[in-house]
Amino acid sequence: MEKERMSGEIERPEQAAPVLPVVNPAIEKTEPPKAGLHPAVYIATWISLSSSVILFNKWILHTADFKYPIFLTTWHLAFATLVTQIMARFTKTLDSRKKVPMTGRVYLRAIVPIGLFFSLSLICGNVTYLYLSVAFIQMLKATTPVAVLLATWGLGVAPPNMKTLGNVSIIVLGVVIASFGEIKFVLTGFLFQVGGIIFEAIRLTMVQRLLSSAEFKMDPLVSLYYFAPACAVMNGVIALVLEVPKMTGADFAKVGYATLLLNAFIAFALNVSVVFLIGKTSSLVLTLSGVLKDILLVIASIVVFGDPVSGLQFFGYSIALCGLIYYKLGADKIKEYLGDGQRAWADYGVRHPALRKLIVFGLVIFTVFIIFGGLGNAFPEYDPSQMAREKLGNMMGSTGDGA
C-alpha cells in the first residue's frame, strides 16, 4: 500500500505538467509585438514641415513677390476649414470633438475672441516676412515664452513670480543683443513681429484658461476644427478691404495656383504632425524639437536666401537659446539630461569608435565653415559696435549727423 501511495505522489506532478504549455501559447498570441515608427521619425517630420512652411511663406511673399500676406493667411485657414470639415464627416480622426461641450454661446464667448488674436498673430507674422530675414524672425520668436509669462500674469491666469521673471530675462538680453547685431534691421518689420508675438502670447494664455477645465481638452487638430472657420472669416474681411482690390490675375499666375495649393497643404500637414508628435512623444519633446528647428532655420535662412547674419547676432541668439532651454527644463532636468547624454555618447564611442570620431570631425569642420567661411567673408565691413551706436541713436531720435 505504501508503494502505491508513493507511486501516486510521483504521478501527480506528471499529470499537472501538461497544463503549463497549454496556457503559455495563448498568452503569447494575445500580446504580439507592436510595430511602430521610431519617435525620431515624428520629430524629423514635424521639424521638416514646420521649417518648410516658414521658408515656403517667405519665398512666396518675398522672392515670388506675392505681397499679400493677409490673403495668404486667409487661404491657409480656408483650406484648413474645408479639410477639417471633410475629416469630421467622413473619418473618425476628429471624433474627440464630440466630448467637447461646444455650444453657440461658448463659441461666441470663447472661440471667437481666441480666433481674433490667432488671426492677428498670423497676419503680423506673415507681414513680417516682407521686411525681415527668416533668421532674425526666429531670433525674435525666442521671446515668445517671456510674452506668454507676462500675459498669464496680466490676465490673472498665474500669480507673478519674480524668480521666474529673472530666469527668463536672459532670453530678452540675448534677443536684444541679436537685434543690435541685425544687419538688415527694418523697424516696421520689427514692430510687426513684436505685435505678432504679443497677440500669440494673449491667444495662448486664453487657450490655457479655456482648457483649464477638463471638459474642454482639445488636441491641436480639434482646436483647428473650431478656430479655423472663425479666423478665416475675420481674415477674409480684412483681406477684402486691404488686399483683394489690389490683386490681379497676374499675381496668381506669377506664383502659380499649384504652388498656393501645395503651400496650404503643407501648412495643414504641419497641424497633423503636431498631433502625432505629442501623441507619440510628449509636449516636452515638442518644445526641445522647436529649439532645434529654430537653429536649423537660422542656418537654412543663410543657405537658401543668403540672409546675412553677424557674429554679434549669433552671440546674442546663443544666449537666448540657453535661457530658453533653462526656462523650459530647469537646472535639475538639464543636469539629468546632460548626464544621460554623456553616458549614451560614451557608450556609442565604445561600440562605434570610428563613427564617433567622424561625427566630431564633421561638426568641427561645419562650425569652422559657418563661422569663418560662411560668415567671415560675407561682412568684411561690418562693425558691430558702430552699428549698435547707430541703431541706438535712431531709437533715441538722433539723425546720425552729429551735433
For each residue, the residues with C-beta under 8 A, 3 or more apart:
1: 4 5
2: 5 6
3: 6 7
4: 1 7 8
5: 1 2 8 9
6: 2 3 9 10
7: 3 4 10 11
8: 4 5 11 12
9: 5 6 12
10: 6 7 13 14
11: 7 8 14 15
12: 8 9 15 16
13: 10 16 17
14: 10 11 17
15: 11 12 18
16: 12 13 19
17: 13 14 20
18: 15 21 22
19: 16 22 23
20: 17 23 24
21: 18 24 25
22: 18 19 25 26
23: 19 20 26 27
24: 20 21 27 28
25: 21 22 28 29
26: 22 23 29 30
27: 23 24 30 31
28: 24 25 31
29: 25 26 32
30: 26 27
31: 27 28
32: 29
33:
34:
35:
36: 280
37: 41 42 280
38: 41
39: 42 43 280 281 285
40: 43 44
41: 37 38 44 45
42: 37 39 45 46 273 276 277 280 281
43: 39 40 46 47 277 281 285 289
44: 40 41 47 48
45: 41 42 48 49 273 276 277
46: 42 43 49 50 270 273 274 276 277 286 289 293
47: 43 44 50 51 289 292 293 296
48: 44 45 51 52
49: 45 46 52 53 266 269 270 273
50: 46 47 53 54 270 273 290 293
51: 47 48 54 55 293 296 297 300
52: 48 49 55 56 266
53: 49 50 56 57 263 266 267 270
54: 50 51 57 58 134 138 297
55: 51 52 58 59 134 297 300 301 304
56: 52 53 59 60 263 266
57: 53 54 60 61 72 126 129 263
58: 54 55 61 62 63 129 134 305
59: 55 56 62 63 64
60: 56 57 63 64 66 72 255 259 260 263
61: 57 58 64 66 67 68 69 72 126 129 130
62: 58 59 65 129 130 305
63: 58 59 60 305
64: 59 60 61 254 255 259
65: 62 254
66: 60 61 72 251 254 255
67: 61 130
68: 61 71 72 239 243 246 247 251
69: 61 72 73 123 126 127 129 130
70: 73 74 123 126 127 235 238 239 242 243
71: 68 74 75 239 243 244 247
72: 57 60 61 66 68 69 75 76 126 260 263
73: 69 70 76 77 119 122 123 126 235
74: 70 71 77 78 232 235 236 239
75: 71 72 78 79 260 264
76: 72 73 79 80 122 263 264 267 268
77: 73 74 80 81 119 122 228 231 232 235
78: 74 75 81 82 228 232 236
79: 75 76 82 83 264 265 267 268
80: 76 77 83 84 224 228 232 264 267 268 271
81: 77 78 84 85 228 229 232
82: 78 79 85 86
83: 79 80 86 87 268
84: 80 81 87 88 94 221 224 225 228
85: 81 82 88 89 225
86: 82 83 89 90 91
87: 83 84 90 91 93 94 225
88: 84 85 91 94 97 225
89: 85 86
90: 86 87
91: 86 87 88 94
92: 95
93: 87 221
94: 84 87 88 91 97 221 222 225
95: 92 98
96: 99 100 218 219 222
97: 88 94 100 102 218 222 225 226
98: 95
99: 96 215 217
100: 96 97 215 216 217 218 222 226
101: 106 215 216
102: 97 106 107 111 226
103: 106 107
104: 107 108
105: 108 109
106: 101 102 103 109 110 111
107: 102 103 104 110 111 112 226 230
108: 104 105 111 112
109: 105 106 112 113
110: 106 107 113 114 206 210
111: 102 106 107 108 114 115 226 227 230
112: 107 108 109 115 116 230
113: 109 110 116 117 206
114: 110 111 117 118 203 206 207 210 227
115: 111 112 118 119 227 230 231 234
116: 112 113 119 120 230 234
117: 113 114 120 121 199 200 202 203 206
118: 114 115 121 122 199 203 227 231
119: 73 77 115 116 122 123 231 234 235 238
120: 116 117 123 124 195 196 199
121: 117 118 124 125 196 197 199 200 203
122: 73 76 77 118 119 125 126 196 231 235
123: 69 70 73 119 120 126 127 196 235 238
124: 120 121 127 128 192 193 195 196 199
125: 121 122 128 129 193 196 200
126: 57 61 69 70 72 73 122 123 129
127: 69 70 123 124 130 131 189 192
128: 124 125 131 132 137 189 192 193 196
129: 57 58 61 62 69 125 126 132 134 137
130: 61 62 67 69 127 189
131: 127 128 186 188 189 190 192
132: 128 129 136 137 140 184 186 189 190 193
133: 136 137 184 301 305 307 308 309
134: 54 55 58 129 137 138 297 298 300 301 305 307
135: 138 139 297 298 301 302 307 309 313
136: 132 133 139 140 178 179 182 184 185 307 309 313
137: 128 129 132 133 134 140 141 193
138: 54 134 135 141 142 294 297 298 301
139: 135 136 142 175 178 179 298 313 316 317 320
140: 132 136 137 143 175 179 190 193 194 197
141: 137 138 144 193 197 294
142: 138 139 145 171 174 175 294 317 320 321 324
143: 140 146 147 171 172 175 197 320
144: 141 147 148 197 200 201
145: 142 148 149 168 171 324 327 328
146: 143 149 150 168 169 171 172
147: 143 144 150 151 197 198 200 201
148: 144 145 151 152 201 204 205
149: 145 146 152 153 164 165 168
150: 146 147 153 154 201
151: 147 148 154 155 157 198 201 202 204 205
152: 148 149 155 157 158 205 208
153: 149 150 156 157 158 159 160
154: 150 151
155: 151 152 202 205 206 209
156: 153
157: 151 152 153 205 208 209 212
158: 152 153 161
159: 153
160: 153 165
161: 158 164 165
162: 165 166
163: 166 167
164: 149 161 167 168 327
165: 149 160 161 162 168 169
166: 162 163 169
167: 163 164 170 323 326 327
168: 145 146 149 164 165 171 172 323 327
169: 146 165 166 172 173 323
170: 167 173 174 319 320 322 323 326
171: 142 143 145 146 168 174 175 320 323 324 327
172: 143 146 168 169 175 176
173: 169 170 176 177 316 319 320 323
174: 142 170 171 177 178 316 317 318 319 320 321 322 323
175: 139 140 142 143 171 172 178 179 316 317 320
176: 172 173 179 180 316
177: 173 174 180 181 312 313 315 316 319
178: 136 139 174 175 181 182 312 313 315 316 317 320
179: 136 139 140 175 176 182 185 190 316
180: 176 177 312 316 384 387 388 391 392
181: 177 178 310 311 312 313 314 315 316 384 387 388
182: 136 178 179 185 310 313
183: 308 309 310 379 382 387
184: 132 133 136 307 308
185: 136 179 182 190 391
186: 131 132 189 190
187: 190 191 394
188: 131 191 192
189: 127 128 130 131 132 186 192 193
190: 131 132 140 179 185 186 187 193 194
191: 187 188 194 195
192: 124 127 128 131 188 189 195 196
193: 124 125 128 132 137 140 141 189 190 196 197
194: 140 190 191 197 198
195: 120 124 191 192 198 199
196: 120 121 122 123 124 125 128 192 193 199 200
197: 121 140 141 143 144 147 193 194 200 201
198: 147 151 194 195 201 202
199: 117 118 120 121 124 195 196 202 203
200: 117 121 125 144 147 196 197 203 204
201: 144 147 148 150 151 197 198 204 205
202: 117 151 155 198 199 205 206
203: 114 117 118 121 199 200 206 207
204: 148 151 200 201 207 208
205: 148 151 152 155 157 201 202 208 209
206: 110 113 114 117 155 202 203 209 210
207: 114 203 204 210 211 223
208: 152 157 204 205 211 212
209: 155 157 205 206 212
210: 110 114 206 207 213 216
211: 207 208 216 217 218
212: 157 208 209
213: 210 216
214: 217
215: 99 100 101
216: 100 101 210 211 213
217: 99 100 211 214
218: 96 97 100 211 222 223 226
219: 96 222 223 275 278 279
220: 223 224 271 274 275 278
221: 84 93 94 224 225 271 272 274 275
222: 94 96 97 100 218 219 225 226
223: 207 218 219 220 226 227
224: 80 84 220 221 227 228 271
225: 84 85 87 88 94 97 221 222 228
226: 97 100 102 107 111 218 222 223 229 230
227: 111 114 115 118 223 224 230 231
228: 77 78 80 81 84 224 225 231 232
229: 81 226 232 233
230: 107 111 112 115 116 226 227 233 234
231: 77 115 118 119 122 227 228 234 235
232: 74 77 78 80 81 228 229 235 236
233: 229 230 236 237
234: 115 116 119 230 231 237 238
235: 70 73 74 77 119 122 123 231 232 238 239
236: 74 78 232 233 239 240
237: 233 234 240 241
238: 70 119 123 234 235 241 242
239: 68 70 71 74 235 236 242 243 244
240: 236 237 243 244
241: 237 238 244
242: 70 238 239
243: 68 70 71 239 240 246 247
244: 71 239 240 241 247
245:
246: 68 243
247: 68 71 243 244 251 252
248: 251
249: 252 253
250: 253 254
251: 66 68 247 248 254 255
252: 247 249 255 256 257 260
253: 249 250 256
254: 64 65 66 250 251
255: 60 64 66 251 252 259 260
256: 252 253 259 260
257: 252 260 261
258: 261 262
259: 60 64 255 256 262 263
260: 60 72 75 252 255 256 257 263 264
261: 257 258 264 265
262: 258 259 265 266
263: 53 56 57 60 72 76 259 260 266 267
264: 75 76 79 80 260 261 267 268
265: 79 261 262 268 269
266: 49 52 53 56 262 263 269 270
267: 53 76 79 80 263 264 270 271
268: 76 79 80 83 264 265 271 272
269: 49 265 266 272 273
270: 46 49 50 53 266 267 273 274
271: 80 220 221 224 267 268 274 275
272: 221 268 269 275 276
273: 42 45 46 49 50 269 270 276 277
274: 46 220 221 270 271 277 278 286
275: 219 220 221 271 272 278 279
276: 42 45 46 272 273 279 280
277: 42 43 45 46 273 274 280 281 285 286 289
278: 219 220 274 275 281 282 283 286
279: 219 275 276
280: 36 37 39 42 276 277
281: 39 42 43 277 278 285 286
282: 278 285 286
283: 278 286 287
284: 287 288 328 329
285: 39 43 277 281 282 288 289
286: 46 274 277 278 281 282 283 289 290
287: 283 284 290 291 328
288: 284 285 291 292 325 328
289: 43 46 47 277 285 286 292 293
290: 50 286 287 293 294
291: 287 288 294 295 321 324 325
292: 47 288 289 295 296
293: 46 47 50 51 289 290 296 297
294: 138 141 142 290 291 297 298 321
295: 291 292 298 299 321
296: 47 51 292 293 299 300
297: 51 54 55 134 135 138 293 294 300 301
298: 134 135 138 139 294 295 301 302 309 317
299: 295 296 302 303 370
300: 51 55 134 296 297 303 304
301: 55 133 134 135 138 297 298 304 305 307 309
302: 135 298 299 305 306 307 308 309 370 374 375
303: 299 300 306
304: 55 300 301
305: 58 62 63 133 134 301 302
306: 302 303
307: 133 134 135 136 184 301 302
308: 133 183 184 302 378 379
309: 133 135 136 183 298 301 302 313 314 375
310: 181 182 183 313 314 375 379 382 384 387
311: 181 314 315 371 375 384
312: 177 178 180 181 315 316 384 388
313: 135 136 139 177 178 181 182 309 310 316 317
314: 181 309 310 311 317 318 375
315: 177 178 181 311 312 318 319
316: 139 173 174 175 176 177 178 179 180 181 312 313 319 320
317: 139 142 174 175 178 298 313 314 320 321
318: 174 314 315 321 322
319: 170 173 174 177 315 316 322 323
320: 139 142 143 170 171 173 174 175 178 316 317 323 324
321: 142 174 291 294 295 317 318 324 325
322: 170 174 318 319 325 326
323: 167 168 169 170 171 173 174 319 320 326 327
324: 142 145 171 291 320 321 327 328
325: 288 291 321 322 328 329 334
326: 167 170 322 323 329 330 331 334
327: 145 164 167 168 171 323 324
328: 145 284 287 288 324 325
329: 284 325 326 333 334 337
330: 326 333 334
331: 326 334 335
332: 335 336
333: 329 330 336 337
334: 325 326 329 330 331 337 338
335: 331 332 338 339
336: 332 333 339 340
337: 329 333 334 340 341
338: 334 335 341 342
339: 335 336 342 343
340: 336 337 343 344
341: 337 338 344 345
342: 338 339 345 346
343: 339 340 346 347
344: 340 341 347 348
345: 341 342 348 349 356
346: 342 343 349 350
347: 343 344 350 351
348: 344 345 351 352 355 356
349: 345 346 352 353 356
350: 346 347 353
351: 347 348
352: 348 349 355 356
353: 349 350 356 357
354: 357 358
355: 348 352 358 359
356: 345 348 349 352 353 359 360
357: 353 354 360 361
358: 354 355 361 362
359: 355 356 362 363
360: 356 357 363 364
361: 357 358 364 365
362: 358 359 365 366
363: 359 360 366 367
364: 360 361 367 368
365: 361 362 368 369
366: 362 363 369 370
367: 363 364 370 371
368: 364 365 371 372 373
369: 365 366 372 373 374
370: 299 302 366 367 373 374 375
371: 311 367 368 374 375 376
372: 368 369 375 376
373: 368 369 370 376 377
374: 302 369 370 371 378
375: 302 309 310 311 314 370 371 372 378 379
376: 371 372 373 379
377: 373 380
378: 308 374 375
379: 183 308 310 375 376 382
380: 377
381:
382: 183 310 379 387
383: 386 387
384: 180 181 310 311 312 387 388
385: 388 389
386: 383 389 390
387: 180 181 183 310 382 383 384 390 391
388: 180 181 312 384 385 391 392
389: 385 386 392 393
390: 386 387 393 394 400
391: 180 185 387 388 394 395
392: 180 388 389 395 396
393: 389 390 396 398 399 400
394: 187 390 391 397 398 400
395: 391 392
396: 392 393
397: 394
398: 393 394
399: 393
400: 390 393 394
401:
402:
403:
